[in-house]
Amino acid sequence: MVRRILFLTALLLSLALCCSACSAMLNGTAVPSPGAVQSPAPVQSPDGSQAALSPAPLPAQTPESVPALSPEASPAQTPVQSPEAVPAQTPENTPALSPEASPAQTPVQSPEAVPAQTPENTPAPTPSATPQVNSDAQIVLMTVGEPLFGQSDQVLLSPGDIMISAYDMNSLPAKTVADTFTRSQSLTSENWLALSSRINALLASDSVDGLVLILPLENMEETAYFLTLTVRSTKPVIVTGAFASADAQDNVLNALRAAASPVSKGCGVLLCQGQKLFTARDAVLSEDGLAGGQAGQIDGSGAVSISFASARTHTANSRFDLSKINGLPQVSVACLYTGSGAEPVRRAVSAGDAGVVLMFNGKTMPADLSAYLKTLQNGPVFVASASMIGGRVQETNTVSAGDLTPGKARVLLMLSLTQTTDTNEIANIFLTY
């Protein structure tokens, strides 16, 4: 019983001490109001009494009684550090926020301000962004085959004649010189050699900046590919023709623009139809004109842009130098069809062809043809190609033409055979060109 009384007495004493301490804290060390924290003078009176710590007189303080709260005496209360005061700052007391002193607030770095740029502060586009035609370029306009634009008073006119008569020469995309290679509609391998040699000679002149070649459609695809393999110049060579009677003159004008544009330089031989440009290696003729291998375009203002460049070797980097070639070997295309067996190939071998391009309808060699090829000891070089556009055929005892059409595979095989008959080396040539 006595122990309980002692315990309760101690507990009551502890509670009394705690209450006393809390009271002292409330009266002497309570968290002061913002005015008391920033005004050290009223915290303690000169005689050391605590009367000034009573919370009652604090609300009655006037601005005159707390001079220490002025911006000069208390940096912590300057408008800069008060978030509410920042918007109220005037240009006079915030010089550091002027556009000249704060690059982050200049219109250049504001995305919203970019469209509002005026012509005066908008940089002019670079030539590579909007390639323009060089109107001072000297372009040769060469014709092969029948006249492109028909007849006038029963007199055949060349494209150059039509250009001179139909247009003001000063309004053409470039300075144009007309040249007719041949009026023959049919081209032979000898014509190819002569044509390429003539183009090489023209482009070797410093006074010639490019060339436009007008070809009949039936010769266009293979002739353009032959030229991209044998013209040893980086100057533009643009091939075009009349894909439809109504588009002939537009094709010539756009071809001239492409030939006079610096962006066409080094792209190899290009074909032009309408406002589109195609690589000579990859373009194929279809019912609607050219398809595949689009390299660029000519926009409505006449600016030329190139978006695709062939990764295959061509023109100035080609290994085929016509100055070292006297003639082209005989190469034929053997069309393999259902039930043809090996007969088309036997005829080519009997004719003494140095090479034969096998044109497959599918991707598998007929069994009797495969057996026949195995019997040949020193026969021609065989290249396997597909009749379908973009098709590939890989067969033993043959070189794969890749995605080349049979006609283009024949062109490359003829040129390859002027240097080697080794099938492995020819296979590497087909992978390179």
Legacy VTK file of the C-alpha trace (Angstrom):
# vtk DataFile Version 3.0
C-alpha trace
ASCII
DATASET POLYDATA
POINTS 433 float
0.000 0.000 0.000
2.792 2.360 0.904
4.565 1.516 -2.343
1.453 2.466 -4.351
1.195 5.791 -2.569
4.871 6.510 -3.255
4.449 5.557 -6.920
1.427 7.803 -7.416
3.202 10.650 -5.641
6.208 10.323 -7.977
3.906 10.203 -10.985
2.105 13.370 -9.921
5.414 15.137 -9.389
6.558 14.145 -12.858
3.347 15.434 -14.415
3.714 18.708 -12.530
7.275 19.137 -13.772
6.206 18.441 -17.363
3.368 20.934 -17.169
5.739 23.524 -15.721
8.231 22.948 -18.514
5.543 23.186 -21.156
4.256 26.413 -19.677
7.758 27.842 -19.661
8.221 26.883 -23.267
4.929 28.433 -24.239
5.702 31.652 -22.412
9.418 31.952 -23.138
10.490 29.885 -26.212
7.409 29.392 -28.337
7.826 29.724 -32.070
7.515 33.425 -32.736
5.457 35.012 -35.473
7.217 36.093 -38.678
7.495 39.609 -37.279
9.253 38.370 -34.116
11.764 36.237 -36.049
12.771 39.069 -38.342
12.833 41.694 -35.569
15.432 40.741 -32.924
14.966 43.962 -30.850
11.731 42.995 -28.950
12.843 39.483 -28.066
14.301 40.585 -24.746
14.010 43.823 -22.821
17.157 45.605 -21.579
16.557 44.542 -17.916
16.316 40.867 -18.900
12.602 40.467 -18.139
10.372 38.180 -20.197
7.419 40.527 -20.418
8.260 41.338 -24.015
7.865 37.655 -24.894
4.135 37.699 -24.289
2.278 37.003 -27.515
-0.303 39.711 -26.737
1.677 42.801 -27.754
3.006 41.303 -31.017
-0.088 41.925 -33.209
-0.130 45.545 -32.067
3.243 46.254 -33.570
3.229 48.946 -36.238
5.586 49.250 -39.211
7.244 52.159 -37.336
8.099 49.899 -34.376
9.950 47.332 -36.529
12.434 49.354 -38.635
14.668 46.330 -38.913
12.235 44.808 -41.468
13.154 47.251 -44.241
14.610 45.643 -47.443
17.963 47.300 -46.772
18.320 45.799 -43.262
16.894 42.329 -43.973
18.060 40.734 -47.275
15.937 37.713 -46.571
12.803 39.770 -47.141
13.778 41.486 -50.382
11.189 41.133 -53.208
13.539 38.790 -55.121
13.149 36.046 -52.507
9.422 36.509 -52.045
7.596 34.388 -54.672
4.544 36.602 -54.411
6.585 39.689 -55.154
8.377 38.408 -58.282
5.542 39.154 -60.769
5.248 42.649 -59.368
8.816 43.557 -60.182
9.204 46.480 -62.521
11.751 46.751 -65.335
13.584 49.370 -63.236
14.331 47.045 -60.303
14.920 43.841 -62.345
17.531 44.735 -64.998
18.979 41.216 -64.917
15.822 39.828 -66.510
16.085 41.885 -69.703
16.351 39.922 -73.010
19.910 41.142 -73.499
21.080 39.732 -70.153
19.045 36.501 -70.238
19.682 34.406 -73.404
17.064 31.896 -72.296
14.356 34.516 -72.898
15.421 35.477 -76.422
12.983 34.621 -79.270
15.606 32.401 -80.936
15.365 29.778 -78.240
11.586 29.895 -77.962
10.016 27.224 -80.216
6.883 29.331 -80.554
8.912 32.221 -81.909
10.587 30.290 -84.746
7.637 30.369 -87.211
7.303 34.084 -86.613
10.770 34.822 -87.947
10.809 37.484 -90.610
12.697 37.208 -93.910
15.285 39.550 -92.472
16.254 37.259 -89.566
15.649 33.922 -91.306
18.859 32.501 -92.857
18.744 31.781 -96.576
18.502 28.055 -97.487
21.754 26.386 -98.416
22.274 25.148 -102.003
22.082 21.523 -100.871
18.614 22.142 -99.366
17.144 23.631 -102.564
19.556 22.800 -105.397
19.132 25.244 -108.246
19.919 24.885 -111.918
23.072 26.526 -113.210
21.702 28.593 -116.070
25.232 29.203 -117.344
25.959 25.486 -117.745
26.799 24.335 -121.261
24.713 21.237 -122.024
24.909 19.076 -125.144
21.518 17.818 -126.376
22.227 14.649 -128.340
19.728 12.677 -130.428
19.771 8.976 -131.249
17.155 7.403 -133.487
14.097 8.905 -135.136
13.197 12.530 -134.380
11.366 12.855 -131.108
8.823 15.478 -132.052
7.556 14.263 -135.428
7.496 16.085 -138.732
7.062 19.663 -139.943
6.140 20.188 -143.582
7.355 16.639 -144.295
10.848 17.590 -143.099
12.222 15.565 -140.240
13.281 17.747 -137.337
15.742 16.787 -134.666
15.026 17.601 -131.013
17.650 20.322 -131.240
15.813 21.887 -134.188
12.541 21.796 -132.271
14.150 23.300 -129.187
15.540 26.182 -131.204
12.284 26.838 -133.066
9.844 26.306 -130.200
11.641 28.131 -127.410
13.480 31.334 -126.790
17.031 30.086 -126.352
17.554 32.567 -123.519
14.682 30.990 -121.569
16.046 27.445 -121.612
17.239 25.946 -118.313
20.816 26.002 -119.625
22.900 26.917 -122.644
22.136 24.126 -125.102
24.053 22.780 -128.069
22.219 20.341 -130.352
24.025 17.239 -131.580
22.729 14.271 -133.586
24.582 10.993 -133.189
22.558 8.872 -135.602
19.122 8.769 -137.182
19.047 4.970 -137.063
16.316 3.506 -134.894
18.248 0.283 -134.259
21.452 0.303 -132.257
24.130 -2.378 -132.357
27.014 -3.130 -130.011
29.257 -1.222 -132.413
26.915 1.774 -132.053
27.232 1.529 -128.281
31.005 1.704 -128.459
30.917 4.685 -130.820
28.234 6.491 -128.804
30.049 6.080 -125.502
33.351 7.171 -127.051
31.711 10.303 -128.476
30.124 11.181 -125.126
33.455 10.675 -123.367
35.116 13.033 -125.838
32.417 15.696 -125.375
32.512 15.545 -121.588
36.300 15.758 -121.579
35.984 19.335 -122.852
36.055 22.073 -120.233
33.365 23.924 -122.163
30.806 21.119 -121.636
29.126 20.721 -118.234
26.723 17.884 -118.984
24.798 15.984 -121.636
21.203 15.053 -122.369
20.676 12.007 -124.581
17.334 11.368 -126.295
16.798 7.688 -127.082
14.041 5.522 -128.563
12.242 3.610 -125.825
13.272 0.205 -127.182
16.961 1.096 -126.768
16.747 3.201 -123.628
17.107 0.697 -120.781
20.128 -1.248 -122.067
21.881 1.740 -123.690
21.670 3.815 -120.513
23.153 0.933 -118.507
25.973 0.486 -121.039
26.780 4.194 -120.741
26.825 4.158 -116.934
29.443 1.379 -117.181
31.629 3.032 -119.830
31.320 6.839 -119.585
34.337 7.807 -117.523
33.207 11.191 -116.225
31.432 12.562 -113.180
29.591 15.162 -115.264
25.810 14.616 -115.488
24.470 12.420 -118.277
20.661 12.370 -118.448
18.779 10.000 -120.751
15.177 10.682 -121.743
12.656 10.040 -124.496
9.006 10.250 -125.459
7.154 7.922 -123.083
3.985 9.561 -124.402
3.702 11.986 -127.277
2.397 14.724 -124.992
5.278 14.621 -122.516
8.209 14.801 -124.945
9.092 18.473 -124.544
8.580 18.444 -120.760
10.923 15.467 -120.516
13.609 17.307 -122.468
13.261 20.472 -120.388
13.462 18.571 -117.112
16.401 16.524 -118.396
18.189 19.792 -119.223
17.483 21.069 -115.697
18.901 17.876 -114.213
22.000 18.020 -116.426
22.599 21.657 -115.442
22.224 21.006 -111.704
25.362 20.428 -109.602
23.597 17.772 -107.507
23.475 15.420 -110.522
27.245 15.320 -110.687
28.766 11.966 -109.756
25.412 10.131 -109.732
26.117 8.075 -112.825
23.806 8.040 -115.836
20.247 9.010 -114.861
16.986 8.558 -116.752
14.350 11.282 -116.709
10.599 10.877 -117.083
8.421 13.829 -116.197
9.690 15.214 -112.900
11.360 11.977 -111.774
14.953 10.779 -112.101
16.004 7.105 -112.094
19.345 5.296 -111.901
20.391 3.621 -115.141
21.191 0.330 -113.416
17.902 -0.105 -111.581
15.308 1.556 -113.836
13.119 -0.739 -115.933
10.552 0.098 -118.561
6.947 -0.744 -117.801
3.642 -0.044 -119.479
3.441 3.279 -117.654
7.042 4.286 -118.282
10.008 3.931 -115.951
9.814 2.059 -112.667
12.322 1.136 -109.976
15.442 2.909 -108.837
14.039 6.413 -108.443
16.965 8.639 -107.564
15.391 12.088 -107.260
13.052 14.621 -108.761
12.659 18.076 -110.283
10.111 20.200 -108.440
7.793 22.827 -109.890
10.367 25.585 -109.457
12.959 23.612 -111.436
15.094 22.716 -108.417
16.714 19.273 -108.628
17.102 16.988 -105.620
18.778 13.579 -105.353
17.526 11.311 -102.565
19.016 7.975 -103.655
22.428 7.190 -105.129
23.327 3.756 -106.426
25.905 1.955 -104.304
27.144 0.038 -107.381
30.302 1.161 -109.171
29.747 3.297 -112.261
31.119 5.924 -114.689
34.391 7.482 -113.522
35.142 4.563 -111.169
34.312 1.844 -113.668
36.952 -0.668 -114.710
35.734 -0.705 -118.320
37.918 1.619 -120.387
36.724 1.778 -123.998
40.112 3.005 -125.160
41.329 -0.531 -124.474
38.336 -2.304 -126.074
38.282 -2.927 -129.824
34.999 -4.814 -129.935
32.427 -6.615 -127.818
32.155 -10.422 -127.724
29.025 -12.153 -128.905
26.579 -12.835 -126.073
23.031 -14.090 -126.496
19.969 -14.503 -124.270
18.471 -17.988 -124.140
14.829 -17.884 -123.150
13.866 -20.960 -121.159
10.202 -21.843 -121.274
8.033 -24.792 -120.432
9.252 -27.759 -122.480
12.219 -25.875 -123.958
14.725 -28.233 -122.375
18.320 -27.490 -123.359
17.610 -26.635 -127.004
17.906 -22.789 -126.738
21.285 -23.214 -125.038
22.506 -25.752 -127.605
21.817 -23.242 -130.379
23.815 -20.544 -128.600
26.736 -22.897 -128.045
26.647 -24.017 -131.670
26.720 -20.375 -132.794
29.997 -19.915 -130.915
28.717 -17.389 -128.381
31.275 -16.374 -125.778
28.555 -15.977 -123.170
24.919 -16.907 -122.704
22.374 -15.320 -120.394
19.810 -17.897 -119.277
16.411 -16.289 -118.759
14.381 -18.378 -116.337
10.626 -18.141 -115.923
11.043 -19.527 -112.437
14.001 -20.150 -110.174
14.802 -23.769 -110.996
16.879 -25.078 -113.890
15.264 -27.882 -115.940
16.906 -31.238 -115.274
17.905 -31.864 -118.910
19.531 -28.408 -119.153
21.471 -29.003 -115.949
22.703 -32.338 -117.350
23.685 -30.677 -120.637
25.737 -27.940 -118.942
27.734 -30.580 -117.052
28.850 -32.113 -120.348
30.390 -28.860 -121.604
34.146 -28.616 -121.115
35.169 -25.286 -122.638
31.819 -23.761 -123.383
30.618 -20.180 -122.935
30.134 -18.436 -119.620
26.550 -18.804 -118.410
24.718 -16.178 -116.394
21.396 -17.064 -114.764
18.725 -14.354 -114.680
14.998 -14.171 -114.015
12.356 -12.990 -116.435
10.411 -11.354 -113.609
11.488 -7.855 -112.511
13.686 -8.064 -109.447
13.851 -11.860 -109.563
17.034 -13.733 -108.669
18.264 -17.130 -109.814
21.183 -19.017 -108.316
22.235 -22.232 -110.065
25.382 -24.307 -110.105
27.690 -23.911 -113.125
26.347 -20.393 -113.690
26.969 -16.824 -112.548
24.019 -15.159 -110.853
22.791 -11.962 -112.508
21.327 -10.792 -109.208
18.428 -8.416 -109.802
19.610 -7.344 -113.269
17.180 -7.869 -116.107
18.325 -10.360 -118.789
19.082 -7.481 -121.192
21.282 -5.655 -118.679
22.940 -8.919 -117.642
23.915 -9.374 -121.303
25.464 -5.861 -121.360
27.566 -6.516 -118.251
28.618 -9.990 -119.445
29.828 -8.589 -122.783
31.980 -5.998 -121.034
33.243 -8.541 -118.493
34.357 -10.929 -121.216
36.591 -8.217 -122.697
38.757 -8.628 -119.569
38.363 -12.196 -118.310
36.664 -15.547 -118.840
37.144 -16.683 -115.246
33.690 -17.323 -113.793
34.731 -16.399 -110.252
36.024 -13.011 -111.368
32.925 -12.429 -113.495
30.770 -13.317 -110.481
32.582 -10.582 -108.499
32.000 -8.129 -111.332
28.268 -8.833 -111.182
28.315 -8.190 -107.448
30.135 -4.885 -107.990
28.241 -3.431 -110.972
LINES 1 434
433 0 1 2 3 4 5 6 7 8 9 10 11 12 13 14 15 16 17 18 19 20 21 22 23 24 25 26 27 28 29 30 31 32 33 34 35 36 37 38 39 40 41 42 43 44 45 46 47 48 49 50 51 52 53 54 55 56 57 58 59 60 61 62 63 64 65 66 67 68 69 70 71 72 73 74 75 76 77 78 79 80 81 82 83 84 85 86 87 88 89 90 91 92 93 94 95 96 97 98 99 100 101 102 103 104 105 106 107 108 109 110 111 112 113 114 115 116 117 118 119 120 121 122 123 124 125 126 127 128 129 130 131 132 133 134 135 136 137 138 139 140 141 142 143 144 145 146 147 148 149 150 151 152 153 154 155 156 157 158 159 160 161 162 163 164 165 166 167 168 169 170 171 172 173 174 175 176 177 178 179 180 181 182 183 184 185 186 187 188 189 190 191 192 193 194 195 196 197 198 199 200 201 202 203 204 205 206 207 208 209 210 211 212 213 214 215 216 217 218 219 220 221 222 223 224 225 226 227 228 229 230 231 232 233 234 235 236 237 238 239 240 241 242 243 244 245 246 247 248 249 250 251 252 253 254 255 256 257 258 259 260 261 262 263 264 265 266 267 268 269 270 271 272 273 274 275 276 277 278 279 280 281 282 283 284 285 286 287 288 289 290 291 292 293 294 295 296 297 298 299 300 301 302 303 304 305 306 307 308 309 310 311 312 313 314 315 316 317 318 319 320 321 322 323 324 325 326 327 328 329 330 331 332 333 334 335 336 337 338 339 340 341 342 343 344 345 346 347 348 349 350 351 352 353 354 355 356 357 358 359 360 361 362 363 364 365 366 367 368 369 370 371 372 373 374 375 376 377 378 379 380 381 382 383 384 385 386 387 388 389 390 391 392 393 394 395 396 397 398 399 400 401 402 403 404 405 406 407 408 409 410 411 412 413 414 415 416 417 418 419 420 421 422 423 424 425 426 427 428 429 430 431 432
